[in-house]
Amino acid sequence: MSNSEEQIPSRLSIDELASSTGVSTRTIRYYQARALLPKPEREGRVAYYEEAHAVRLKMIEELKSRGLTLRAIKDLVRHAGTDNQPLEAWLELDRLRGTWTSEAPASYTRSEIEEALGVKDVSTLNRLVESDVIQIEGGPGARRYRAEVPSLVRHAIELEGAGISLELSSELHSILQRNFVTAVREAIRLLDSNRGCGFGKSAEPEDIEKAIRAIMPAPGATVIRQVFGQATEIAMAEWLEDRAPRELGRRQRRRSSQSSSD
């Protein structure tokens, strides 16, 4: 360890622990009461903490920053016991949380959004805002436009060129996302129930990560496109089977009506 790195003493008072981790003494006591932090050793009325307490505190704060609730953290801590390695393994796997999409949200000025996303007129821009496809940031003098997924904005504009309104394309994206989430949840439950026995060579984090990365969509998303294409074929076939008789009947009635009028 270099001289510039701060070395945590082997025994710390609660004030020293708070100082070295940036976690208040009140929060430390709260974590102890919630069984998130192991109890310290006591000598008389004085409590002494060790380096492991500091490591655990930093992990708890890191897990909180990842969006985990204290209830979820407590469950992880319970399984970890006094060993921090399970928490470290979880944090390693949690790196995968944000690796499934390659696009980041983007913010544009009025002139930038025309060049970047192809929004060529104020009418289209206003309708994109009304449909919540993009959001307005800042005030009138420094207005910017935020796109959570820029490619979806471009797709919505392409769909409008094909005769699908921005309002409908926004709803269409929502339907697809909602149903894909349902499908992926079911897939994750299947994989999780087979950890180390069909999914990953073992249940160890490194093997699970390797298996997860193997099924991650490639840049061309060929597999996802095929699955979506097959699902579309099935749904379209069902729709046509249901719709075709009614449509043919409607056309037949129209022709009969025209023949009668002639």
Contacts in CASP RR format, 6 or more apart in sequence:
PFRMAT RR
TARGET T0000
AUTHOR 0000-0000-0000
METHOD contacts of the structure
MODEL  1
MSNSEEQIPSRLSIDELASSTGVSTRTIRYYQARALLPKPEREGRVAYYE
EAHAVRLKMIEELKSRGLTLRAIKDLVRHAGTDNQPLEAWLELDRLRGTW
TSEAPASYTRSEIEEALGVKDVSTLNRLVESDVIQIEGGPGARRYRAEVP
SLVRHAIELEGAGISLELSSELHSILQRNFVTAVREAIRLLDSNRGCGFG
KSAEPEDIEKAIRAIMPAPGATVIRQVFGQATEIAMAEWLEDRAPRELGR
RQRRRSSQSSSD
1 7 0 8 1.000
6 20 0 8 1.000
8 20 0 8 1.000
8 51 0 8 1.000
8 54 0 8 1.000
9 16 0 8 1.000
9 51 0 8 1.000
10 50 0 8 1.000
10 51 0 8 1.000
11 48 0 8 1.000
11 49 0 8 1.000
11 50 0 8 1.000
12 20 0 8 1.000
12 48 0 8 1.000
12 49 0 8 1.000
12 50 0 8 1.000
12 53 0 8 1.000
12 54 0 8 1.000
13 46 0 8 1.000
13 47 0 8 1.000
13 48 0 8 1.000
13 49 0 8 1.000
14 25 0 8 1.000
14 28 0 8 1.000
14 29 0 8 1.000
14 40 0 8 1.000
14 47 0 8 1.000
14 49 0 8 1.000
15 25 0 8 1.000
16 49 0 8 1.000
17 23 0 8 1.000
17 25 0 8 1.000
17 28 0 8 1.000
17 49 0 8 1.000
17 53 0 8 1.000
17 54 0 8 1.000
17 57 0 8 1.000
18 24 0 8 1.000
18 25 0 8 1.000
18 28 0 8 1.000
20 54 0 8 1.000
21 54 0 8 1.000
21 57 0 8 1.000
21 58 0 8 1.000
21 61 0 8 1.000
23 57 0 8 1.000
23 61 0 8 1.000
28 37 0 8 1.000
28 57 0 8 1.000
31 37 0 8 1.000
31 57 0 8 1.000
31 60 0 8 1.000
32 39 0 8 1.000
32 40 0 8 1.000
34 70 0 8 1.000
34 74 0 8 1.000
35 74 0 8 1.000
35 77 0 8 1.000
35 78 0 8 1.000
36 56 0 8 1.000
36 60 0 8 1.000
36 70 0 8 1.000
36 73 0 8 1.000
36 74 0 8 1.000
36 77 0 8 1.000
37 53 0 8 1.000
37 56 0 8 1.000
37 57 0 8 1.000
37 60 0 8 1.000
38 52 0 8 1.000
38 53 0 8 1.000
38 56 0 8 1.000
38 82 0 8 1.000
40 47 0 8 1.000
40 48 0 8 1.000
40 49 0 8 1.000
40 50 0 8 1.000
40 53 0 8 1.000
41 47 0 8 1.000
41 48 0 8 1.000
41 50 0 8 1.000
42 48 0 8 1.000
52 82 0 8 1.000
52 84 0 8 1.000
55 84 0 8 1.000
56 77 0 8 1.000
56 84 0 8 1.000
56 87 0 8 1.000
59 84 0 8 1.000
59 87 0 8 1.000
59 88 0 8 1.000
59 91 0 8 1.000
60 73 0 8 1.000
60 77 0 8 1.000
62 91 0 8 1.000
63 72 0 8 1.000
63 73 0 8 1.000
63 76 0 8 1.000
63 87 0 8 1.000
63 90 0 8 1.000
63 91 0 8 1.000
64 70 0 8 1.000
64 73 0 8 1.000
66 91 0 8 1.000
66 94 0 8 1.000
66 97 0 8 1.000
68 76 0 8 1.000
76 86 0 8 1.000
76 87 0 8 1.000
76 90 0 8 1.000
77 87 0 8 1.000
79 86 0 8 1.000
80 86 0 8 1.000
80 87 0 8 1.000
89 204 0 8 1.000
89 205 0 8 1.000
90 205 0 8 1.000
92 205 0 8 1.000
92 209 0 8 1.000
93 205 0 8 1.000
93 208 0 8 1.000
93 209 0 8 1.000
96 209 0 8 1.000
96 212 0 8 1.000
96 213 0 8 1.000
99 216 0 8 1.000
100 216 0 8 1.000
100 217 0 8 1.000
101 149 0 8 1.000
102 219 0 8 1.000
103 149 0 8 1.000
103 150 0 8 1.000
103 151 0 8 1.000
105 146 0 8 1.000
105 147 0 8 1.000
105 148 0 8 1.000
105 149 0 8 1.000
105 150 0 8 1.000
106 116 0 8 1.000
106 146 0 8 1.000
106 147 0 8 1.000
106 150 0 8 1.000
107 137 0 8 1.000
107 144 0 8 1.000
107 145 0 8 1.000
107 146 0 8 1.000
107 147 0 8 1.000
108 116 0 8 1.000
108 117 0 8 1.000
108 144 0 8 1.000
108 145 0 8 1.000
108 146 0 8 1.000
108 147 0 8 1.000
109 143 0 8 1.000
109 144 0 8 1.000
109 145 0 8 1.000
110 125 0 8 1.000
110 143 0 8 1.000
110 145 0 8 1.000
113 119 0 8 1.000
113 125 0 8 1.000
113 134 0 8 1.000
113 145 0 8 1.000
113 147 0 8 1.000
114 120 0 8 1.000
116 150 0 8 1.000
117 147 0 8 1.000
117 150 0 8 1.000
117 153 0 8 1.000
117 154 0 8 1.000
117 157 0 8 1.000
118 154 0 8 1.000
118 157 0 8 1.000
119 125 0 8 1.000
119 128 0 8 1.000
119 153 0 8 1.000
119 157 0 8 1.000
124 157 0 8 1.000
124 160 0 8 1.000
124 166 0 8 1.000
125 134 0 8 1.000
125 145 0 8 1.000
127 166 0 8 1.000
127 167 0 8 1.000
128 134 0 8 1.000
128 153 0 8 1.000
128 156 0 8 1.000
128 166 0 8 1.000
129 135 0 8 1.000
129 136 0 8 1.000
129 145 0 8 1.000
130 167 0 8 1.000
131 156 0 8 1.000
131 166 0 8 1.000
131 167 0 8 1.000
131 169 0 8 1.000
131 170 0 8 1.000
132 170 0 8 1.000
133 147 0 8 1.000
133 152 0 8 1.000
133 153 0 8 1.000
133 156 0 8 1.000
133 166 0 8 1.000
133 169 0 8 1.000
133 170 0 8 1.000
134 145 0 8 1.000
134 146 0 8 1.000
134 147 0 8 1.000
134 153 0 8 1.000
135 145 0 8 1.000
135 146 0 8 1.000
135 148 0 8 1.000
136 143 0 8 1.000
136 144 0 8 1.000
136 145 0 8 1.000
136 146 0 8 1.000
137 143 0 8 1.000
137 144 0 8 1.000
137 145 0 8 1.000
137 146 0 8 1.000
138 144 0 8 1.000
147 153 0 8 1.000
152 173 0 8 1.000
155 169 0 8 1.000
155 173 0 8 1.000
156 166 0 8 1.000
156 169 0 8 1.000
156 170 0 8 1.000
156 173 0 8 1.000
159 166 0 8 1.000
159 168 0 8 1.000
159 169 0 8 1.000
159 172 0 8 1.000
160 166 0 8 1.000
160 169 0 8 1.000
164 172 0 8 1.000
191 199 0 8 1.000
191 211 0 8 1.000
192 199 0 8 1.000
195 203 0 8 1.000
195 208 0 8 1.000
196 202 0 8 1.000
196 203 0 8 1.000
196 207 0 8 1.000
196 208 0 8 1.000
199 208 0 8 1.000
199 211 0 8 1.000
200 207 0 8 1.000
200 208 0 8 1.000
200 210 0 8 1.000
200 211 0 8 1.000
201 207 0 8 1.000
217 223 0 8 1.000
217 224 0 8 1.000
END
